[in-house]
Amino acid sequence: MTPIIITDGGRTDALMYDENDCTVRAYAVAMNKPYPIAHAIFEDFGRERKRGLEWSYLMNVFASLGIAYRYGERRGLMSFIRTHKKGTFILALLRKGIGHAVCLRDGVLYDETDIRKARWKVLSYSEVC
C-alpha cells in the first residue's frame, strides 16, 4: 500500500486553528514552508479562514506564485501515484462532489487523515519541485 505521513502541515505546532485549509497544508508541505508563512501567502490572495478554495481560484493563486498547474487528469489517486513515484506534487482531488488537496512527494502521501482507501480522483495537479 502507498505510504502516508499523517501531518497537518505544521498547523498545530504553530498554534493556529483553521478549517478547510487543505490547500494551505499541501502547499506548506510541498514547498517546505512553515504553516504560518503558507497561510499568510493564501490570505494575501484573499483566502478567508475556515473557507476552502474553488479549483479555478487555486489555479490562479498557483499561476501567480509561478507554479504550473495541469488540469484534466481525471484518474484514480492510486493510479496517479503508481505513475508519479518521483517528484513533489500538489494534487487537487475530487470525491462525491467534495474537493481536497494533498501533497505527494516521491510516492508518499502527506495529509491530515488517511485517504488511501477512499475513491479519490485526481482532478488536476502541479509538480512543484
C-alpha positions in Angstrom: 0.0 0.0 0.0 1.1 3.5 -0.7 2.9 5.1 2.3 1.3 8.0 4.0 2.6 10.5 6.5 -0.2 12.0 8.7 0.5 15.7 9.1 -1.3 18.9 9.5 1.4 20.8 7.7 2.7 22.4 10.9 -0.6 24.0 11.9 -0.7 22.5 15.4 3.0 23.4 16.1 2.2 27.0 15.0 -0.7 27.1 17.5 -3.1 28.1 14.6 -6.6 26.8 14.2 -8.2 26.7 10.8 -10.6 24.5 8.9 -10.9 23.7 5.2 -7.2 24.6 4.8 -6.1 21.5 2.9 -4.5 23.7 0.1 -2.6 25.6 2.7 -1.3 22.4 4.3 -0.5 20.8 0.9 1.4 23.9 -0.2 3.3 24.1 3.2 4.5 20.5 2.9 5.3 20.6 -0.8 7.2 23.8 -0.6 8.8 23.1 2.8 7.4 26.3 4.2 6.2 26.8 7.8 2.4 26.7 8.1 2.1 30.4 9.2 4.0 31.5 6.1 1.9 29.3 3.7 -1.3 30.6 5.5 -0.2 34.2 5.1 0.5 33.6 1.3 -3.0 32.3 0.8 -4.5 35.1 2.9 -2.7 37.6 0.7 -4.6 36.1 -2.2 -7.9 36.5 -0.4 -8.4 33.2 1.3 -10.6 33.5 4.3 -10.1 31.4 7.5 -12.2 28.3 7.6 -13.1 28.5 3.9 -11.8 26.3 1.2 -10.9 27.4 -2.3 -12.5 26.8 -5.7 -10.4 25.0 -8.2 -10.2 27.9 -10.6 -9.2 30.2 -7.7 -6.4 27.8 -6.7 -5.1 27.6 -10.3 -4.9 31.4 -10.3 -3.1 31.5 -7.0 -0.5 28.9 -8.2 -0.1 30.8 -11.5 0.6 34.0 -9.6 3.2 32.1 -7.5 4.9 30.7 -10.7 3.6 27.1 -10.1 2.4 25.4 -13.3 -0.9 23.6 -12.9 -2.1 20.7 -15.1 -5.9 20.3 -15.4 -7.9 17.4 -16.6 -6.0 14.3 -15.2 -9.3 12.7 -14.0 -7.9 9.3 -12.9 -7.8 7.5 -9.6 -5.4 8.6 -6.9 -3.6 5.3 -6.6 -3.2 5.1 -10.4 -1.6 8.6 -10.4 0.7 7.6 -7.6 1.9 4.5 -9.4 3.0 6.6 -12.4 4.4 9.5 -10.4 6.8 7.9 -7.9 9.4 10.7 -8.2 8.9 14.4 -7.6 6.7 16.6 -5.4 3.2 17.3 -6.4 0.2 19.2 -5.1 -2.9 17.2 -6.1 -6.4 18.6 -6.4 -8.7 15.7 -5.7 -12.5 15.1 -6.1 -14.7 12.5 -4.4 -18.5 12.6 -4.4 -18.6 16.3 -5.2 -16.1 17.2 -2.4 -12.7 18.7 -3.2 -9.5 18.1 -1.3 -5.8 18.9 -1.8 -2.8 16.8 -0.7 0.9 16.7 -1.2 2.6 13.7 -2.9 6.4 13.6 -2.5 8.4 10.7 -4.0 5.4 8.4 -3.9 4.5 9.2 -0.3 1.2 11.0 0.5 1.1 13.8 3.1 -2.3 14.6 4.6 -4.1 15.1 7.8 -6.0 11.8 7.5 -5.5 8.5 5.8 -7.3 8.9 2.4 -5.9 5.9 0.7 -9.0 3.7 0.9 -11.4 6.2 -0.4 -12.0 6.5 -4.2 -10.5 9.9 -4.8 -10.0 11.1 -8.4 -7.1 13.4 -9.3 -8.8 16.5 -10.9 -5.6 18.4 -11.5 -2.1 18.6 -10.2 1.0 20.7 -10.0 4.6 19.5 -9.9 6.4 21.9 -7.7 9.9 20.6 -7.3 
